[in-house]
Amino acid sequence: MVLDPEVLPPGRVRRFVAPGADMGDWKEAERYFAALETRPITSSSQLESWLEDYSELCGALSEAGAVRYIRMTEQTDNEAYKNAHLSFIEGVAPNAKTAEFRLNKRFAESPLTRELPDEKYLTMRKRVENNIRLFREENVELEKEDEKLSQKYENITGTMTVFYDGEERTISEMGRYLEQQDRTRREDAWRGIVVRRFRDREQLDEIYEDMLSIRHRIARNAGFENYRDYSFLSRERFDYTAQDCMRFHDAVEKHIVPLARKVQKKRQEAMRVGLLRPWDLAVDAEGRPPLSPFRTTDEFVQKTWATLGAIDPVFGKNFQTMMTLNLFDLASRPGKAPGGYNAELSDHLLPFTFMNSVGRDQDMWTLLHESGHAFHVFEMRNKGLPYLYRGDNLPSEIAEVASMSMELMAGEHIQETFYNDADASRSRHEHFRAIAQLLPWVATIDAFQHWVYTHPGHTLEERRDAWVATDSRFNVGDSWEGLTDLRRSSWHRQLHLFLIPFYYIEYGIAQLGALGIWSRYKRDPKDAVEAYRNALALGSSRPLPELFKEAGLPWDFGESVVQKCADELGHILLD
């Protein structure tokens, strides 16, 4: 089943964009931009009304793009969906960026702008001024080409399958076989996955090479020496720097990596293997069969609903809305793009959750994660925030706090829904082990990107060397001995490097915050949920430090917080 927004209830009554307007047609969308560009504005109240209409237009455009992206990822082998998405990124999105730039300039240059209350508009003004600073007409075409390369990457990876156990299986399905107790079969499964990616190594390297060239040109056009420095502002990282990220890398290397290596050493000893190999990381170290939280997608949804409702009835109600409106695409299948995401349907004010479930324990945690993103949409909807403070304008750092905190809060209730007490305890322990591995992986991906984008013009071999060096720095104890060629391209599996450059440190920042909310939830569930919901409801209407404060969290991802996190994880995993 493919998303059909026509069957969804309206999210808000449009007052500016006609209900039937086709935002996938630039000629039609252009009329609305022209109307805003020429509308007389003679008072602050007229300016606020103008902003509301501008926000409505951006929301309608965002949903048009989101629907086309969702359908393309649902069926990457469907030519009509692929072409509709391509048409939007080629014909609508570039023109909209130019038109939005003109409207942003009008807003920033109006003397009436300073009459608007700071409490409501200060963050918006800062973001608009940043947009004006970065915008270059010549970059619009380059960004379009980058988007087209992203679609090419998804088309290639979405069609990858492995012939295993007598059947063609998706890469996501193959993950189940890494949980088998038979080590030889695990290795065969792992090699099947990695060799299948390796088969397309040249194509993926070529795509990435083209992306790097385009992104470097974008940065240079905007007056930056490299894409990293440009990206920090384009991602609106107003409250931290590249140097802060490097301090995070150092803190993870100092405090988390040694902990993760101790945890993996325990695994190696329990499994009685000479070397812990990449295919030994998902299997149960004590020889127990894989956890099986659900068998069918319907069972998966029902159990998730019950789990989320146990945290707070509001979450159960929100999830039930998604169930009723069928705002999910959960099961893995051939032709479906890899990974998972939550998209906001900005015009309907509703979330849509996409993932590739195959019945694994990890699938449960993934849907709980994406549910946190979905509830962010509901909280902002209830607050009545305009699109300019929602959707694509949401800081990813607080967005990932929403999702990762939901994992940990929901994890306290899985023994009531998915598992018996023993299996729930086992699942939670594995989840905390995954967190101890995630933080070094976040540092790996982020540090690798810092190297890649501050060394423009590097060769393919230099990039592969840099990857191995970075991966070795944060390696948590698994051996790639004899797998050198496969390792040198193993970063291809991380889609963020291709699709969302520099989107990864957010997971590290947010994981530290999520552990803070979880600790609070264990002490006072009602208080933690209230703070969580209050922070989410603010969207991007406040700076990041204020959003974290609203959630009851310090705005800090430096060594002291990382060390505290390591200590807490150590008590859970080693004591």
N, C-alpha and C positions, 0 to 999 in steps of 0.2 A: 504494500500500500504506500502511495506517495502522498506527501503533504498537499492538501487542498485548502488554502486559506478561505475559499469561498464558503465553506461550511461552518466556519468559526463565527461566534458572536462578535459584533463590533466592540472594539475596546473603548472607543470614544467617539463622540459625534464630531465629525469634521465641520469646521466652520469656514475653512479657506480652500482646501483641496477638495474637489468634488468627489463624492463616494466612488464613482465609477471610473475615475481618472486612471489611465494606464501609465504608471511611472516607469514602465519598461520602454516607453516611447519617448525619446528625448524631445521631440517637437512638442509633445503635450506637457512634459515637465518644464520645459523652457518657458512656457507661458506664465507659470507661477513665479519663477525666478524673476522674469521681466516685470511682473506686477509689483513684486516687493522692491525691486530696484528703483522703480519710478514713483512709488506711493509717497505722497507728501507726509512729512512727519514734523509737526510743529510743537509738540508737547511731550513730556516724559510719559504720560499715559498712552499717547499714540505710539511711542517707541516701544513700550511694553507690549501693546497689542501687536505691533509689527513683529516683535520677537516671538510671540506665541504662534503667529502664523508661519514664521520662518522655521520654528521648531517642528510644527506640524508637517511642513513640507519635507524637512529632513527625515522625519520619522517614516513618512510614506515612501520616500526613496529607499531608506534603509531596509524596510520590509520587502520591497520589490527585489532588492539585491539578495536579501537573505533567503527568500523563497526559491529563487533561481539557484543559489548555492546549495541549499538543502537538497533540492531535487537532483542536482548534478552529483552530489556525494551519495545520495541514495542509489542512484543508478549511473555509475560512471560510464557504462557501456551503452547508454541511451543517447543517440545522436541528437535528438530534439532537445533534451535537457542540457546536454553539453553545449549546444549551439545557443540556447537561450541565455545560459550563463555567460558564454563568451560574448554574445551580443551586448549584454549589460555592461560588462567590464570594458568593452571596446567603445560602445556608442553612448552610454549614459554616464557611467561613473566619471570619466575624464572631463566631460562637459560640466557635470555637476560640481566638480572640484573648482573649476574656474569660476563658475557662477557663485559658489559659496564664498570664494575669496572676495569677490566684489561686494557681496552683502556684508561680509565681515569688516571690510574696510569702511563701508558706510556706517556700520555700528560703531566702530572704534573712533572714527573721525567726527562723529556727531557730538556737538557740545552738550546735548541732552543726556548723553551716556553717563556723565559724571553726576547727574542728578538722580540716577537710579540708586536705591539703597545697597550699600556694600554687602550687607548680610545675605542678600539674594543674588547679587550680580557680580561680586568681586572675583570669584573663581572663573566665571564665564568671561569676564573682561580679560583676565590673565591668559586664558586659553585662546581667545580670539586674537590677542596681540601676538601670541606665539605663532599662531597659524599664519598671520600676515608676515611675520619675520621670515618664516621658512618657505612660504609659497614662491615657486618659480614656474612660470608658464611652460618652460621647456621640460619641466619634470613631469608634467601631466602625462605626456606620451610615454615617458620612461616608466612611470608607475603602472601604466596600462600593460606595457610589455612584461613587467615583473609579474603582474597578476596572471597573464597568459601562461607564463612559465610555471606558475604555481598550479594552474589547472593541468598542465602537462604532467607535472610530477604526480598529482593525484590520479590522473588517468593511468599512468604506468603502475603505480603501487596498488591501485584499486583492483587491477586485473591479475595481480600475482597470486598464483596458487601452487600448491605442492602436492605431488602424487605420493600419497602415504597410506599404508594399510589398505591398499586396493582401491582408493578413491582420490579424486582431486579435492583438495581442502584449501580453504582460505588461510592466510597467514595467522589470522586471529584464532581460527579453529586449531591450528597446530600448537598453540600454547597449551592446550590440554595435555598433549603428549609429553610435555616437559615435566609433568607431575607424576609420570609413571615410575614405579619402583625399579623396573628393569633398566639398568644404567645404559646398556647397549642400545636399547630402543630409544631412550632419551637422547643419546648422542645422535642417533640417526635422525630423529625429529629435529633437533637443533641444527644439524648440518643441512637438512632439507630446507629449513627457513633461511639460513644465512647464505647458502649457496644459491638459492633462488634470487635473493636480493643481489648477490654478487654478479649474477648473470646479466643484470641490467646496470652494472656499475658504471660502464662507460657513458650510458645515456644519462644517468643521474649526475655523474660528475660534470658532464657537458651542460646540463641544465643549471647546476650550481655555479659553474664558471660564468655562464651568461648572466645569472642573477648578480654575482659579485661585481661584474663589469657595470651593469645597469645601476646598482646601488651606489657604487663609487661615483659614478657620474652624477647621480642625484645629489649626493653630498657635496661634491665640488661645485655644482651649479648653485647650491645654496650658501656657498662660502665656507665650507668646512673642509678640513684636511682629510678626514676619513668618515666613513659611514657610521662608525660607532658614535662619534661625537654628535653627528646629525641625528642619529636614532634616539639618543637620550632626550633631545628636545622634541622630536617628532612623537615620541611616546609620552611626552609631557611629564618627564621625570624631573619635576621642579624641586623635589625635596631630598634627593640624594644624587650622588655622582658616580662616575666610573671608579674613582678611588675607593668609595664606600663598598662597591662590589668586590674590588680586589681584597679589601680587608675581610669581607665575608669569606672569600675563597681561602684566605690564610687561616681564618678561625676554624673553618670546616676541616682544613687539612690538619690543624693542630689538635682539635678536640673531637670531631666526629669520625674522621677516618680511623684513628686508632681504636675507637669503640667498635666501629663496624667490622674492623679486622678481627677483633676479639670474638665478636659474635659469629663471624664466619669460621673462625678457628674451631669454635665449639661445634659448629655444623660439620666441619671436616672430620673432627674426632668422632662425632656420633655416627657419621656415615662410614668411617673406617676406610677412607680413601687417601692415597698418597698425595694427590693434588686435587684441590677443589676446582672443577672445570666450569665453564659457562653453562653447561647443561645440568649442573648439580644445584642450581640456585633456587629452583621452584619446587622441587620434590620435598616431601616431608622427610626430615632428617632421621626420624625415629621409625621409619618404615611403615607408617600408617597410610591408608589409601587417601587419595585426594579428597578434600572437602567438596561436598556437592550441595550448595545452598538451594538449588532449584533445578527442575527438569524442563519446564516449559516457560515460555515468555509470559504467559498469563500468570503462572505461579510466581514468577519473578516480580511482576508488577504488584501483585496482591501482597506479597510478603514485605516488599519495600514500603508500600502504603502503611501497613501496620507498624513497621519499625519507625517511620517518620512521625506517625501520629502519637507514638509513645513518648516522643520528645516533647511535643506540644500539639494540641488539637489543631492549631492554625496550620501547621505543616501538613498534617493529614488531610485537611480540607483543601489546601492548595494542590497537593498531589492528586487528590480525587478529581479535581477540576481537569488536570492534565489527562487522567484516565478517561474521563467522560468525553473529552474532546479529541482523544487519540493523538496527543502531542508527543509521541515517542516513535523512534525507529531503533529498536534495540538489538535485534538478532543479526549475527554475522551471516553473510551470504556472498556468493561470487558476484563480482561487479560492483560491490559496495566499497566506498572509500574506507581506508583504515582509520583507526583512532576513534575518538569520541569528542563531543562538544555540546554546548548548550547555546542555542541561538535565540535572541530576542526577536519576536515578531512585533516590531516597534509600533505599528499602526493598531494592531489588535491588543497590544499590551499583554502579550502572552509569551511563555517560553516554549522552546521545542528542543527535545533531548535526543541526541544521536549517539549511538555507540555500537560495538560489535561483540555482543555477548555470546558465549558458547557453553555456559553452565559452570564456570569456574568461580572460586571464592573471590578472585580479583574482580569479577564482573559485579558482584554485590557492592564492593567498595567503590567501583567506578560509578554506578548509578546513584549511590548515596552522595558522591562528590558532585555529579552533575545536578542532582536535586538541590544542592546548596546554591548553585548558579541560578536554577529555576526560581527558587524562593526569593532571590535577590530581585528578580523581575517583579514578582508579586508585591514585595514590600515597597518598591519604588512606585508601582502602580497605585497602591493604596495611599501613598503619600501625595499622589497627584503630580509627580515631577514631570516637567516637560522633557521631550526627547533630548534636548541639548544637555541635560544632566543625566541621561540614561544611555542605554544601548552602546554604541561604539565610543561614547564619551566616558565610559566608566573606567576608573583606574583599575588595571588588572591586579594590582597588589591587594586591594580590598576585595576584589571579585574572587580571588583565590582564597582569601580568608573565609569568605562565605562558603566555598565548596569544601575546603579542607576541615573547617570546624564542624560542618555537618557530618562528615565522615566519622569524626571522633565522638561527637555527641551521640550519633546513631549507633555507633559501635557498642555503647553501653546497654543497648536493648536488643541486640541480635539473638540473645539466648531466648528471647520471648517469641521470636518469629522465624528466623532462618535455621537455628541450630539448637541442639541441647546444650546444657551448661558446659560440658567438656569440649565440644567442638567450637562453641562460641569463644571460650578461653583460648583455644588453639588459634582460631582465626584472628582474634585481637592481637595475640603475641606475634603472629606472622605480619600483621599490619604494622606494628611498631618496628619490627625488623625491617620492613619495607621503607619506613620513614628513615631509619638509620642508614639505609642504602640510598634513599632518594636525595638526601642533602648533599652527599658527595657527588652524585650524578648531576644535580643542579649546578654545583660548582664546576664540574667538568664541562658541561655544555656552555655555561656562561663564559668561563675562562677561554674556552676554545674560540668562541665568537669574538672575544676581545682580541685574540691573536689574529684571527682571520681578517677582521676589518681594520686593524691598525697595521697590517702588512699588505697593502694593496700591491698587486703585481706579482705576488708569490706564485710559485709553480705548484703543479698538482702534487709532485713528490714532497715539496716542502710542507704543503698542507697535511698530507698524510703523516709526515714525520711529527708535525706539531700535534696532530690528533693523538698519536701514540704516546707522545711525551705527556700530554695533558691527562690522558686516560690513565697512564701509569702513576701520575702524581696523586690521583684521588682513588686509585684502585682499592677495592675493599677486601681483596684476598682471593679472587678467582684467577686461575692461571690460563693464559692464552698461548702457552708453549706449543710450538708446532703449528700455530694458526696465524702466522704473521700476515699473510696476504688478506685473509678474511678480516683480521682486526683493523687493518689500515683503512678499510672502507666501512667499518661497523657503525660509524656515526650516521650513515645514510638512513638508519631506522628511526632517527629522531626527526619527525616531520617539521618541528618548529624551526629547525635550521633552514629549511627550504621555504616554508610558508609564512612564518611570523618571526623574522629576524629580531633577535634580542629579547624575545618573549621567553624567558625561562627563569631569570633571577627571581621573578615574582613568586614562583613556587617555593623558593627558599625563604623569602621574607614572610610569605603567608603561612608556611608550615610552622615557623616559630610562633606566629600569632595564634594559629589554630591550637597549638599545644597550650597556650595561655588560656584560651577560652575553654578548652576541655578541662583544665585544672580547676577553673572557676565553676564549671558545670558540675563537677563531682562534689564540690563543696555546697553549691547553692544553685540547683538547676534553674529555678524560676528567674533568679537574678541574671544568670549567664544568658539565658534565652532572650530576656528583655533587652539586655545590652547589645546582643547580636542583632536582633531585629531593628533596634533603633539605628545602629550603624548602617545597616543595609538600606534602610529607608532613605538615607541622605543621598544615595547615589554618588554623583561627583560634585555635589553642590558645596562641598567643603574640601579644603586641602587634606592630603593624606594623613598628616599628623593628627588632625582633628577627627578624621574618620576612625583612626585607630584608638584615639582617646575615648570616643563615644562607645567603642566596643570594649573599653576597659583595658586596653593594651598600650604598652609603651611603643613609641615610634623609634625602634632600635633593632638593628640586626647585626650589631657588632659583636666583639668577642665575648663580652660578659653574658649576653643573651644566648649566644651559641654554646658557651660552656655550661650554662644552666640547663639548656636543652640536652646536652650530652649527659649530664649528671642524671637527669630524670629518665632518659632512655636507658642509661646504664642500669639503674635500679630495676627497671622493668625487664630488661633482656639478659642481665648477667647475675642478678641476685638469686 
